[in-house]
Amino acid sequence: MGFLGIVVILSVSLLRCKYQPFQPLSDRVKKDLGKKDLCHVAISCNSIKKSVLFYTDIFGFSVNSDLGYNKGNIKLDVGNGTYIELFPFAMYQTKGRGCIAHFALRVDNLAMAIEHMESHGLDILRGPFTVRFLESTKVINKVAFYAGPDGEEIELIESLNS
């Protein structure tokens, strides 16, 4: 499936509108929307070639033309029906329209994932650190952040809540 037991993309944190704080979905909205799985993350790239090499070489994702093609975009299969869609920057500029703050990939072992990233010459942006339940000492995740080729941040998460 790819890099160090990636199970699924755990989350995508988008910059939210400053005028409307995020609210959890009500049960009614969840029912009305139906199944809600992450389908894909779109990244506007300065160099499609550099981004494809980054995500295929480091994370083991594969280019999948069966996922469709639209004016120069490339889709990378992450697994479980999820993909990363890479667009040429000139075609799909994100400046002023919001952007991806980061997306997260679940890994089996964060220490091994960090070694893997270091072997590819990548330095940690933030972390590693632990995430706890609010007002609790129970650690639920260990995380580290890295930079992608176009400034997007990639969070690696080892879930400790089994």
N, C-alpha and C positions, 0 to 999 in steps of 0.2 A: 504494500500500500504506500510505501514511501518512508521518509526519514524517521528513523528511531521510533517506530510504532505510533505514528500519528493516527489518532482515532478519528477525530472530527475537528473541524474548526469550531472552537469553543464559543467564541464571541467575536463580534465586530463592534467596536465602539466608534460611533460616528459623532462628529461634532454636532451638538444639538442646538437648535434655535435658541438664542439667549432669551427670547420672550416667552417661550413655552417650556417649562421644566418637564423632564421625562416623568411620565406616570405609568405604573405597571398596567398591563392590559387587564380589564375586568373579565370575569368568567364569560359574560355575554359576548364581549368582543372576541375572545378566544374562540368561542363556539361559532360565531358568525364568520370569522376569518378561515376557519378550518385548520388544516395542518399547517404548522409554522416551523419549517426548518430553514436554516440558512441555505440559500441557493448559490449565491456567488458574491464575490467582492470584485469591484472594478477599480483598476488602478491606471491613472493617466501617466504614461511613461515617456521620458525623454529619449530613451533608446529601447525599442522593443527587443532588439537582439540582446542587449546587455541584461534586460530584465528576464527574458526567457532563460538565458544561461544561468543567471542567479538562482531562479526558482527550480530549474531542473537539476543543476549540479549540486546545489547545497541541500535542497529539501527533497529531491527525488520525484517531484511532480512531473507529469508527462503532458506534452502537447496533445490535445484531443480535438481533432477537426470534426469529429462526430457531434460535438457540442454546438456547432454552428460557426459561421464566419460573417463578419460585418465590416466591410471597408477597412481592412487592415488590422482588426483586433485578433488576438490569439487567446485561446482558452486553455488553461492548465488544469488538468484533472487532479483534485485533491483527494478524492475518494468519497464514498457514501453520497454521491450525487452532488457534491459541492465542488465549485471550481473558482479559480482566480481568472478574471478577464483582464487582459492587458490591452490598453488602447494607445495609439500614437498620441502624444500630447497635443499636437496641432489639430487633431480631429475631435478630441474630447477634453478640452481644457477645463480644469476644475477651479481655477483661480476665481475667487469671489462667489463660488457656488457651493461651498462646503467641501470637505475632504475627509479622507479616512484618517482618524487619529492613530488607530492601530487595529490590527486583527490578531487573534490569538490562535495558537496551535497547541493542542494537548500532546504532551510527550510522556513516555513511560518513566523516564529518569532524567531529571533536569541536569544533574552533574554530567552525565554522558552527553546530553544535548549540548551543553556548554563546551565540552571537549571537542565535539564535532564542529561546532561553529568556529572555535579557535583554530582548528585544523584547516579551515578555509580562510583564515586571516581576518575573521570578523571579531570586533571588540564589543563588549557589552555596553549598551547605552545606560541602562539602569538595572540595578539588581546585582546578583540575585537577592531576593528578599522573600519573606513569607507574608501570606495573607491570612488574617484571623477573622473569626466571627466577631461582630460588633460586641464590645464589652465582654470578651471572652479571651481565654488564653489558648483555646484550641486552634491550632494551625490547620488550615484547610487546603492551602495551595503554596507551592514554591514557584516563583516566577522570575524571568529575566527578559529584558527587552533588547532588541537589535534593530539596526537600520537596514531597510531595503534599498535597492539601487535608486529609487526615486524619492527618497525621504520618508516613505511610509515606515511605520514602526511595526515590528513583528514581535509579539509577546509569546514566549514559550512558557507553558504551564504544566507543572507536575501536580496532579490532583492527589491530595492526601486523604480525601474524604471518601473512603471506600465502604 
